Amino acid sequence: MKTTEQKIIKFIDREELIKKGDNLLIALSGGPDSVFLLFFLNKFSERFKIKLSAGYVNHNLRGKDSDGDGKFCRELCNELKIPLYEESVDVRSFAEENSKSIEEAARELRYESLNKIASEHKCNKIATAHNKDDNSETVLLNLFKGTGLLGISGIPISRENIIRPILCIEKSEVMEYLDQNKIKFRID
């Protein structure tokens, strides 16, 4: 077994992120991190004794590229025989109506959609593909915003029904794994 895989398995076990019988909804964008997470959890679904499905949220921010992401996610999930559930949201309108940045509006609508999908399909946990680099970036952004000690903590490993199984690895490990295994992904 590869070192990256071992590191993630140890992290999941240590943090008790996944329990036997969990029904996980993987937040899938088609990007490298979420594709990596999908492949990893699919490969080890028997080891963890879990059921998988994926959720794709089209933010409608990139026109045909967003449609291409959805098509890619459908084809990938079909190939892996993992059910894919899709939602479409209007981030720009929501941001304008609620005086939010595009990023903030997208995040809020994404989590709302993923929670809706999880509830409808009886998924008890949502797995997102945040990694160490995302965590470092969040800590720095929070420091610049002046959030104090609370902001220094960064992205939580788990919160409510959200788990982050690859928060223990760096983006470079994700990219190396995808390259070595010739796994395709999308870039936005």
Salt bridges, closest charged atoms under 4 A:
GLU5 OE2 - LYS43 NZ 2.80
ASP13 OD2 - ARG47 NH2 2.73
GLU15 OE2 - ARG14 NE 3.50
ASP22 OD2 - LYS125 NZ 2.75
ASP33 OD2 - LYS171 NZ 3.11
ASP69 OD2 - ARG62 NH1 2.62
ASP69 OD1 - ARG186 NE 2.71
GLU75 OE2 - LYS71 NZ 2.96
GLU86 OE1 - ARG74 NH1 2.70
GLU87 OE2 - LYS116 NZ 3.17
GLU104 OE2 - LYS100 NZ 3.93
GLU108 OE1 - LYS100 NZ 2.92
GLU173 OE2 - LYS7 NZ 2.67
